[in-house]
Amino acid sequence: MTSMKFLTGAIATLALTATATFAETRVTYKSAKSTSSYYQMAVQIAEAMKAGSDIIVTVEESQGSVQNVMEVKARGGDYVFTTPPALVRLAKGGKAMFEGKGDPAFDDIRALFPIPSLTMHFVARADAGITSFADLEGKTVLLGKGSFGAREGEKYLKLFGLEGKVTLAEVELSNAVPALKNGQIDAFVTAGSYPAPNVIEAAASTGVTVLSLSEDQIAQSKRSRLVIPAGTYAGQDSDIVTTSLPVVAYTTTKMDDETAYQLTKTYWEGKADMGSAAPWWNGVDEGLMSNIEGKIHPGAIRFYKEAGMALNDAQM
């Protein structure tokens, strides 16, 4: 009788274990380099999924957004990745860095939800007398090397008539704050989710002016307009109008609708808690949905309809 009870108990345990295993969904989330803020965001998303759903997210380091898109060709329905929407458009068209590398799998890419945008910051020392881009003439500016922020900063100097009129500092971006503090540079350019850690540090330790762009300058940049609210940084009494490069979490049509639904639902429901731990999530709201180009996954669409969040025809 005892052995029968033991056997019955064992069978019940195995059944529960099998049910739990079956209910658990595993997803790989590929984001960015482990040293970046976007990798930290990926970890936070994984924690939010664990807390709010049966989805277990494994975070993978990446060398960049192009790699993330390229891996669509070899990945299955458990693959989620981040990239600017513009790269998805280029991949589908076989243009730029995807020229000669096109693949039908790119047409199956579908969006899930927006994450914090790459936000441009033009940060000047408060006592440098810089309140506009024109004031950068004759100043020493740190752009950094190889990053999106460096390339974008260089582009803006050309667009706004400052090419050859500023001294470009030979200093690594990681040393921007001490270089600003000791007067080695007058300003630096950085791109990342706001509030940016290096801008927070500079504002608190040195005092800075973060430049705003005019509407005409934003139009020239051909980037998305973004407003950093007053009070985001120490000493910032008014809104900062700047530009951004949207970033979105994507999957493909290989992912089943229920998983896409649960990922999207749990993300939005957990965003407030994530924002309490890291303020960059507070810059994500329904307004960023308009930055999603092309189609959204049907499972995610189901959530957006339930939540009453407006979608455009191209996204459906």
C-alpha positions as CSV (number, residue, x, y, z in Angstrom):
1,M,0.0,0.0,0.0
2,T,2.9,2.3,0.9
3,S,4.6,1.6,-2.4
4,M,1.4,2.3,-4.2
5,K,1.1,5.7,-2.5
6,F,4.7,6.5,-3.4
7,L,4.1,5.5,-7.0
8,T,0.9,7.6,-7.2
9,G,2.8,10.6,-5.6
10,A,5.6,10.2,-8.0
11,I,3.3,10.1,-11.0
12,A,1.5,13.2,-9.7
13,T,4.9,15.0,-9.3
14,L,6.0,14.0,-12.8
15,A,2.7,15.3,-14.2
16,L,3.0,18.6,-12.4
17,T,6.6,19.0,-13.6
18,A,5.6,18.2,-17.2
19,T,2.8,20.7,-17.0
20,A,5.1,23.4,-15.6
21,T,7.7,22.6,-18.3
22,F,5.1,22.7,-21.0
23,A,3.8,26.1,-19.8
24,E,7.2,27.7,-19.8
25,T,8.3,29.5,-22.9
26,R,11.9,30.2,-23.6
27,V,13.0,33.2,-25.7
28,T,16.4,34.6,-26.7
29,Y,16.7,38.3,-26.6
30,K,19.7,39.7,-28.6
31,S,20.5,43.3,-27.9
32,A,23.9,45.0,-27.7
33,K,27.4,44.8,-26.2
34,S,27.4,43.8,-22.5
35,T,28.9,47.2,-21.6
36,S,26.0,49.2,-23.1
37,S,22.8,50.6,-21.6
38,Y,20.8,48.5,-24.1
39,Y,22.2,45.3,-22.7
40,Q,21.2,46.5,-19.2
41,M,17.7,47.2,-20.6
42,A,17.6,43.6,-22.0
43,V,18.4,42.2,-18.5
44,Q,15.6,44.3,-17.1
45,I,13.2,43.1,-19.7
46,A,14.2,39.5,-18.9
47,E,13.5,40.1,-15.2
48,A,10.1,41.7,-16.0
49,M,9.1,38.7,-18.1
50,K,10.2,36.3,-15.3
51,A,8.1,38.3,-12.8
52,G,5.0,38.8,-14.9
53,S,4.7,35.8,-17.2
54,D,5.8,32.2,-17.9
55,I,8.4,33.4,-20.4
56,I,12.0,32.8,-19.6
57,V,14.3,35.2,-21.5
58,T,17.9,34.5,-22.2
59,V,19.9,37.7,-23.0
60,E,22.5,37.4,-25.7
61,E,25.3,39.9,-26.2
62,S,25.6,41.4,-29.7
63,Q,28.1,43.4,-31.7
64,G,25.4,45.6,-33.0
65,S,22.1,46.1,-34.7
66,V,23.2,44.9,-38.2
67,Q,24.3,41.6,-36.7
68,N,20.9,41.3,-34.9
69,V,19.0,41.7,-38.2
70,M,21.3,39.4,-40.2
71,E,20.7,36.5,-37.7
72,V,17.1,36.5,-38.6
73,K,18.1,34.2,-41.5
74,A,19.2,31.4,-39.1
75,R,17.0,31.9,-36.1
76,G,13.6,30.3,-35.2
77,G,10.4,31.5,-33.5
78,D,12.1,32.1,-30.2
79,Y,14.3,35.0,-31.4
80,V,13.7,38.6,-30.3
81,F,16.2,41.3,-31.2
82,T,16.6,45.1,-31.1
83,T,17.4,47.5,-33.9
84,P,16.4,50.9,-35.3
85,P,13.5,50.5,-37.7
86,A,15.6,52.1,-40.5
87,L,17.8,49.0,-40.6
88,V,14.8,46.7,-41.0
89,R,13.8,48.9,-44.0
90,L,17.3,48.7,-45.5
91,A,17.4,44.9,-45.0
92,K,14.1,44.3,-46.7
93,G,15.3,46.5,-49.6
94,G,18.8,44.9,-49.8
95,K,20.4,48.4,-49.5
96,A,23.4,49.9,-47.8
97,M,25.1,47.4,-45.5
98,F,22.6,44.7,-46.7
99,E,23.5,45.1,-50.4
100,G,24.0,41.7,-51.9
101,K,22.9,40.1,-48.6
102,G,19.2,40.1,-49.0
103,D,17.1,37.2,-47.9
104,P,13.3,36.4,-47.9
105,A,13.5,36.0,-44.1
106,F,13.8,39.8,-43.8
107,D,10.3,40.1,-45.1
108,D,9.1,38.1,-42.1
109,I,10.4,40.6,-39.5
110,R,7.6,41.9,-37.3
111,A,7.7,44.5,-34.5
112,L,6.7,43.9,-30.9
113,F,7.3,47.2,-28.9
114,P,9.4,50.3,-28.8
115,I,12.3,50.6,-26.3
116,P,14.2,53.8,-25.3
117,S,15.5,55.8,-28.3
118,L,19.1,56.7,-29.0
119,T,18.9,60.3,-28.0
120,M,21.4,63.0,-29.1
121,H,22.9,65.1,-26.4
122,F,25.1,68.1,-27.1
123,V,26.6,68.9,-23.8
124,A,28.5,72.1,-23.1
125,R,30.3,73.3,-19.9
126,A,28.0,75.8,-18.2
127,D,30.7,78.5,-18.1
128,A,31.8,78.1,-21.7
129,G,29.2,80.6,-23.0
130,I,27.6,78.0,-25.3
131,T,23.8,78.3,-25.7
132,S,23.4,77.4,-29.4
133,F,25.2,75.5,-32.1
134,A,26.6,78.8,-33.5
135,D,28.4,79.3,-30.2
136,L,30.4,76.1,-30.8
137,E,32.5,77.9,-33.3
138,G,36.1,78.2,-32.1
139,K,35.4,75.7,-29.3
140,T,36.9,72.3,-28.5
141,V,34.3,69.5,-29.0
142,L,34.6,65.8,-28.2
143,L,32.7,63.5,-30.6
144,G,34.3,60.2,-29.7
145,K,35.0,57.6,-32.4
146,G,33.1,54.9,-34.2
147,S,29.8,55.2,-32.4
148,F,26.4,56.4,-33.7
149,G,26.7,59.5,-31.6
150,A,30.1,60.3,-33.1
151,R,28.9,59.9,-36.7
152,E,25.7,61.8,-36.0
153,G,27.6,64.6,-34.2
154,E,30.0,64.9,-37.2
155,K,27.0,65.1,-39.5
156,Y,25.4,67.9,-37.5
157,L,28.5,70.0,-37.5
158,K,28.5,69.8,-41.3
159,L,24.8,70.5,-41.6
160,F,24.9,73.5,-39.3
161,G,27.9,75.1,-41.0
162,L,30.5,74.2,-38.3
163,E,32.8,71.9,-40.3
164,G,36.4,73.1,-39.8
165,K,35.2,75.7,-37.3
166,V,35.6,73.6,-34.2
167,T,38.6,71.8,-32.7
168,L,37.8,68.1,-32.4
169,A,39.3,66.7,-29.2
170,E,41.4,63.5,-29.4
171,V,39.9,62.1,-26.2
172,E,37.8,58.9,-25.7
173,L,34.2,59.5,-24.9
174,S,34.6,57.6,-21.7
175,N,36.8,60.4,-20.5
176,A,34.3,63.2,-21.5
177,V,33.3,64.2,-18.0
178,P,36.8,64.7,-16.5
179,A,37.9,66.4,-19.7
180,L,35.0,68.8,-19.5
181,K,35.6,69.4,-15.8
182,N,39.3,70.2,-16.2
183,G,38.7,72.5,-19.2
184,Q,40.3,70.2,-21.8
185,I,37.1,70.4,-23.8
186,D,34.2,72.8,-24.0
187,A,31.6,70.4,-25.1
188,F,30.9,66.7,-25.9
189,V,28.4,64.8,-28.0
190,T,26.8,61.6,-26.8
191,A,23.9,59.4,-27.9
192,G,22.0,57.0,-25.7
193,S,18.8,56.6,-23.8
194,Y,18.0,59.5,-21.6
195,P,18.7,60.3,-18.8
196,A,22.3,59.5,-20.0
197,P,24.6,58.5,-17.1
198,N,27.5,60.6,-18.4
199,V,25.3,63.7,-18.8
200,I,23.9,63.1,-15.3
201,E,27.5,63.0,-13.9
202,A,28.6,66.1,-15.9
203,A,25.5,68.1,-14.8
204,A,26.0,67.2,-11.2
205,S,29.8,67.7,-11.0
206,T,30.5,70.5,-13.4
207,G,27.3,72.2,-14.5
208,V,26.3,71.9,-18.1
209,T,24.1,73.4,-20.8
210,V,22.4,70.7,-23.0
211,L,21.7,72.4,-26.4
212,S,18.3,72.4,-28.0
213,L,17.8,72.2,-31.8
214,S,15.5,74.4,-33.7
215,E,12.7,72.9,-35.7
216,D,14.6,73.7,-38.9
217,Q,17.7,71.9,-37.6
218,I,15.6,68.9,-36.7
219,A,14.2,68.9,-40.2
220,Q,17.7,69.0,-41.7
221,S,18.8,66.1,-39.6
222,K,16.0,63.9,-40.9
223,R,15.8,62.3,-37.5
224,S,12.8,62.0,-35.1
225,R,12.1,64.9,-32.8
226,L,12.3,64.1,-29.1
227,V,11.8,66.3,-26.0
228,I,13.8,65.7,-22.8
229,P,11.6,67.1,-20.1
230,A,12.7,69.9,-17.8
231,G,14.4,68.7,-14.6
232,T,15.8,65.5,-16.2
233,Y,19.3,66.8,-15.5
234,A,20.6,69.0,-12.6
235,G,20.2,72.7,-13.5
236,Q,17.9,72.0,-16.5
237,D,15.0,74.4,-16.1
238,S,13.4,74.0,-19.4
239,D,12.7,71.2,-22.0
240,I,15.5,70.2,-24.3
241,V,14.4,69.7,-27.9
242,T,16.7,67.2,-29.7
243,T,16.7,64.3,-32.1
244,S,16.6,60.6,-31.7
245,L,17.0,57.3,-33.5
246,P,14.1,55.0,-32.5
247,V,14.9,51.5,-31.4
248,V,12.4,48.7,-31.4
249,A,12.2,45.1,-30.2
250,Y,11.4,42.7,-33.1
251,T,10.7,39.1,-33.8
252,T,9.5,37.3,-37.0
253,T,6.4,35.5,-38.2
254,K,7.9,32.3,-36.9
255,M,7.0,33.3,-33.4
256,D,3.5,32.1,-32.3
257,D,0.8,34.7,-31.6
258,E,0.4,33.8,-27.9
259,T,4.1,34.3,-27.2
260,A,4.2,37.6,-29.0
261,Y,1.1,38.7,-27.1
262,Q,2.5,37.7,-23.7
263,L,5.8,39.4,-24.4
264,T,4.2,42.6,-25.5
265,K,1.6,42.6,-22.7
266,T,4.1,41.9,-19.9
267,Y,6.5,44.5,-21.3
268,W,4.0,47.3,-21.1
269,E,2.5,46.2,-17.8
270,G,6.0,46.0,-16.3
271,K,7.3,49.2,-17.7
272,A,6.4,51.4,-14.7
273,D,8.3,49.1,-12.3
274,M,11.3,49.1,-14.7
275,G,11.1,52.9,-14.7
276,S,11.4,53.0,-11.0
277,A,14.7,51.1,-11.2
278,A,16.0,52.9,-14.3
279,P,14.6,56.3,-15.5
280,W,15.2,55.7,-19.2
281,W,12.0,53.6,-19.3
282,N,10.0,56.7,-18.4
283,G,10.7,58.1,-21.8
284,V,8.8,55.3,-23.4
285,D,5.1,55.9,-24.0
286,E,2.4,55.3,-26.5
287,G,3.8,58.2,-28.6
288,L,6.8,56.1,-29.6
289,M,4.5,53.7,-31.4
290,S,4.5,56.0,-34.4
291,N,8.2,55.3,-34.8
292,I,7.5,51.7,-35.7
293,E,7.8,51.3,-39.4
294,G,6.1,48.4,-41.1
295,K,4.1,45.5,-39.7
296,I,3.6,44.6,-36.1
297,H,3.3,40.9,-35.1
298,P,-0.3,39.8,-34.9
299,G,0.1,38.7,-31.3
300,A,1.3,42.1,-30.3
301,I,-1.5,43.7,-32.3
302,R,-4.0,41.8,-30.2
303,F,-2.6,43.4,-27.1
304,Y,-2.6,46.9,-28.6
305,K,-6.2,46.5,-29.6
306,E,-7.1,45.4,-26.1
307,A,-5.2,48.3,-24.6
308,G,-6.8,50.8,-27.0
309,M,-3.5,51.9,-28.4
310,A,-3.8,53.4,-31.9
311,L,-2.0,51.7,-34.8
312,N,-1.6,53.0,-38.3
313,D,-2.6,51.0,-41.4
314,A,1.0,50.1,-42.3
315,Q,1.5,48.5,-38.9
316,M,-1.5,46.2,-39.2
